[in-house]
């Protein structure tokens, strides 16, 4: 399903993102819960590691609508970087450059998302495709580094469609691994059974 395809490799990209899933349907017989993407956030330690002195932080916020009717708010963050052979200590962008970069960020995200479903958008978010595209587009204005989608927030959900939910969970094999429960959870279960 939507929550299993990209959890396989524990690269830096996946370990610095917190993905929120929302329970949509509980299947009594199979003891399964069908979940759907509900939001994404960057871990605070990753965010704090990016912020340094002597550079400009540029952030853009975009509201987009997927083709299947979900309305999401994406926050994109990026930082200016030193040019090759730069002697000056700081690399701050001018306000006009920041405005131009912000506009480019918004247009890149809009272009990438305009004909996406929620599922295909999530698959683009995990490998940070937006960041590399924004970096490429803004090279002419001011060179950027560490461009990420910092946060994705669900503003409006599409009308609940059980068939689409089942399709989402059946079209991809579930390669999620079984998770061992913490011993204290099992102890709590035993205590509640008695």
C-alpha positions as CSV (number, residue, x, y, z in Angstrom):
1,X,0.0,0.0,0.0
2,X,0.9,3.7,0.2
3,X,2.7,3.3,3.5
4,X,5.0,0.3,2.6
5,X,6.6,1.0,-0.8
6,X,9.2,3.4,0.4
7,X,10.1,2.2,3.9
8,X,12.5,-0.5,2.6
9,X,15.9,1.3,2.5
10,X,16.8,3.2,5.7
11,X,18.8,5.9,3.9
12,X,19.2,9.4,5.3
13,X,16.2,10.5,3.2
14,X,13.8,8.1,4.9
15,X,15.2,8.4,8.4
16,X,14.8,12.2,8.6
17,X,11.1,12.2,7.6
18,X,8.2,11.5,9.9
19,X,5.2,10.3,7.9
20,X,1.8,10.5,9.4
21,X,-0.8,7.9,8.4
22,X,-4.4,7.9,9.2
23,X,-6.5,4.8,9.8
24,X,-9.3,4.7,7.2
25,X,-10.7,1.2,7.6
26,X,-10.3,-1.8,9.9
27,X,-10.8,-5.3,8.5
28,X,-12.1,-7.4,11.3
29,X,-11.4,-10.8,9.7
30,X,-7.8,-10.3,8.6
31,X,-6.9,-8.2,11.6
32,X,-5.7,-5.5,9.2
33,X,-5.8,-1.7,9.3
34,X,-5.9,0.2,6.0
35,X,-4.1,3.5,6.4
36,X,-3.8,6.5,4.1
37,X,-1.1,9.3,4.0
38,X,-2.1,12.1,6.3
39,X,1.1,14.3,6.4
40,X,4.8,14.5,6.6
41,X,7.3,16.4,8.7
42,X,11.0,16.6,9.0
43,X,12.6,15.5,12.2
44,X,13.6,18.4,14.4
45,X,17.3,17.2,14.7
46,X,17.5,17.2,10.9
47,X,16.0,20.7,10.7
48,X,18.3,22.1,13.4
49,X,21.4,20.5,11.7
50,X,20.6,22.5,8.5
51,X,20.5,25.9,10.1
52,X,23.9,27.6,10.2
53,X,25.3,31.1,10.4
54,X,26.4,33.1,7.3
55,X,23.7,31.9,4.9
56,X,20.1,32.8,4.0
57,X,17.2,30.6,4.8
58,X,14.5,30.7,2.1
59,X,11.1,29.1,2.7
60,X,8.0,28.9,0.4
61,X,4.6,27.6,1.2
62,X,2.3,26.2,-1.5
63,X,-1.3,24.9,-1.3
64,X,-2.0,22.3,-4.0
65,X,-4.8,20.0,-5.0
66,X,-4.2,16.5,-6.2
67,X,-6.1,15.0,-9.1
68,X,-8.0,12.7,-6.7
69,X,-9.3,15.7,-4.7
70,X,-6.9,16.0,-1.7
71,X,-5.8,19.6,-0.7
72,X,-2.3,19.7,0.8
73,X,0.0,22.5,2.0
74,X,3.7,21.9,1.2
75,X,6.5,23.8,2.9
76,X,9.8,24.0,1.0
77,X,13.0,25.1,2.6
78,X,16.4,25.9,1.1
79,X,19.7,27.6,2.0
80,X,22.2,29.6,0.0
81,X,25.6,28.2,-0.4
82,X,29.1,29.6,-1.1
83,X,30.3,29.9,-4.6
84,X,33.3,28.1,-5.9
85,X,36.4,30.0,-4.6
86,X,34.4,32.5,-2.6
87,X,36.6,34.5,-0.2
88,X,33.8,36.3,1.6
89,X,32.6,34.6,4.8
90,X,28.9,35.1,4.4
91,X,26.7,34.1,1.4
92,X,23.5,36.1,1.9
93,X,21.0,36.5,-1.0
94,X,19.4,39.9,-1.7
95,X,15.7,40.3,-1.0
96,X,14.9,40.4,-4.7
97,X,16.9,37.1,-5.2
98,X,15.0,35.5,-2.2
99,X,11.7,36.6,-3.8
100,X,12.7,35.2,-7.1
101,X,13.8,31.9,-5.6
102,X,10.6,31.6,-3.6
103,X,8.6,32.1,-6.8
104,X,10.6,29.4,-8.6
105,X,10.1,27.0,-5.6
106,X,6.3,27.5,-5.9
107,X,6.3,27.0,-9.6
108,X,8.4,23.8,-9.5
109,X,6.2,22.3,-6.8
110,X,3.0,23.3,-8.7
111,X,4.4,21.9,-12.0
112,X,5.4,18.6,-10.4
113,X,2.1,18.1,-8.6
114,X,-0.6,19.4,-11.1
115,X,-1.3,15.9,-12.5
116,X,-0.5,13.7,-9.5
117,X,-2.7,11.6,-7.4
118,X,-2.0,11.5,-3.6
119,X,-0.2,8.2,-4.0
120,X,2.2,9.4,-6.8
121,X,2.8,12.6,-4.8
122,X,4.0,10.6,-1.8
123,X,6.3,8.6,-4.0
124,X,7.9,11.8,-5.2
125,X,8.2,13.2,-1.7
126,X,10.3,10.4,-0.3
127,X,13.4,10.5,-2.6
128,X,13.4,14.4,-2.5
129,X,12.7,14.9,-6.2
130,X,11.4,18.4,-5.5
131,X,14.7,19.5,-3.8
132,X,16.9,18.5,-6.7
133,X,14.6,20.2,-9.2
134,X,14.4,23.5,-7.2
135,X,18.2,23.5,-6.8
136,X,18.6,23.1,-10.6
137,X,16.0,25.8,-11.4
138,X,17.5,28.4,-8.9
139,X,21.1,27.9,-10.0
140,X,20.9,31.1,-12.2
141,X,19.5,33.3,-9.3
142,X,21.7,32.1,-6.4
143,X,23.2,28.6,-5.8
144,X,21.2,26.7,-3.2
145,X,22.0,23.7,-1.0
146,X,19.9,21.5,1.4
147,X,16.6,22.1,-0.4
148,X,13.9,19.9,1.1
149,X,10.1,19.7,1.5
150,X,10.0,20.4,5.2
151,X,6.4,19.7,5.9
152,X,3.3,18.4,4.2
153,X,-0.1,19.1,5.8
154,X,-3.4,17.7,4.8
155,X,-5.9,20.6,4.6
156,X,-8.8,18.8,3.0
157,X,-9.4,15.1,2.4
158,X,-11.2,13.7,-0.6
159,X,-14.6,12.1,-0.2
160,X,-14.1,8.7,1.4
161,X,-14.0,6.1,-1.4
162,X,-13.7,2.5,-0.1
163,X,-12.9,1.1,-3.5
164,X,-10.0,3.5,-4.1
165,X,-8.6,2.7,-0.6
166,X,-8.7,-1.1,-1.3
167,X,-7.1,-0.5,-4.7
168,X,-4.3,1.5,-3.1
169,X,-3.6,-1.3,-0.7
170,X,-3.8,-4.2,-3.3
171,X,-1.9,-2.8,-6.3
172,X,1.5,-2.9,-4.5
173,X,2.8,-5.8,-2.6
174,X,3.1,-5.1,1.1
175,X,6.8,-5.4,1.9
176,X,6.5,-3.9,5.4
177,X,8.3,-6.0,8.0
178,X,6.7,-7.4,11.1
179,X,7.5,-5.2,14.1
180,X,8.5,-6.9,17.4
181,X,6.5,-5.5,20.2
182,X,8.3,-3.9,23.1
183,X,8.3,-6.2,26.2
184,X,6.5,-3.6,28.3
185,X,3.6,-3.6,25.7
186,X,3.2,-7.4,26.1
187,X,3.3,-7.1,29.9
188,X,0.6,-4.4,29.7
189,X,-1.5,-6.7,27.5
190,X,-1.2,-9.6,29.9
191,X,-2.1,-7.3,32.8
192,X,-5.2,-6.1,31.0
193,X,-6.3,-9.7,30.2
194,X,-6.2,-10.7,33.9
